[in-house]
Amino acid sequence: MSGFSKETARRRRKARIRKKISGTAERPRLVVFRSNLHLYAQLVDDGAGATLLCASTLSLKKAGAQVRCDRAGSELVGREIARLAVEKNIKSVVFDRNGYIYHGRIKAVADGAREAGLEF
């Protein structure tokens, strides 16, 4: 991978993953995006091309929670997206790690969502 930046490598992995998975209305895709300051999670229906739900450390911080973009904050984002999904009768999702390694904050989102009732 010499000559490629980290971001270019991640985008190539993302494209490889997205060829294989997609979300439906019954089983949407849970996408996780990691920035330097915040972590975002969305439920996406690829058939309709629509975002069904979203949660982030930014939205939790605006709601008044003391959240940082670490593993604990990521787990809270996972629990929040799962809570919103269960309210809309969504119980099963497809997890899209968005080219990131399944480790650390990405894994914490998945674990938090599983604990709060989502299946994937």
DARAHU-V328180 format. One record per residue. RES is the residue in one letter. PHI is phi in whole degrees, 0 to 359 (NA if undefined). Layout:
RES:PHI + RES:PHI
This chain:
M:NA + S:295 + G:93 + F:257 + S:278 + K:301 + E:293 + T:296 + A:297 + R:297 + R:294 + R:293 + R:297 + K:301 + A:297 + R:294 + I:289 + R:293 + K:295 + K:263 + I:237 + S:205 + G:257 + T:240 + A:295 + E:283 + R:226 + P:288 + R:267 + L:267 + V:259 + V:243 + F:236 + R:243 + S:251 + N:292 + L:258 + H:220 + L:232 + Y:237 + A:226 + Q:225 + L:255 + V:239 + D:261 + D:289 + G:297 + A:267 + G:67 + A:231 + T:273 + L:274 + L:214 + C:212 + A:210 + S:203 + T:294 + L:294 + S:293 + L:292 + K:294 + K:293 + A:283 + G:109 + A:281 + Q:274 + V:236 + R:243 + C:271 + D:234 + R:299 + A:296 + G:294 + S:295 + E:295 + L:297 + V:297 + G:299 + R:294 + E:294 + I:295 + A:291 + R:299 + L:295 + A:293 + V:295 + E:298 + K:265 + N:61 + I:255 + K:248 + S:231 + V:225 + V:253 + F:273 + D:244 + R:280 + N:64 + G:88 + Y:278 + I:290 + Y:284 + H:194 + G:63 + R:293 + I:294 + K:295 + A:295 + V:298 + A:297 + D:295 + G:297 + A:293 + R:295 + E:297 + A:273 + G:119 + L:276 + E:246 + F:198
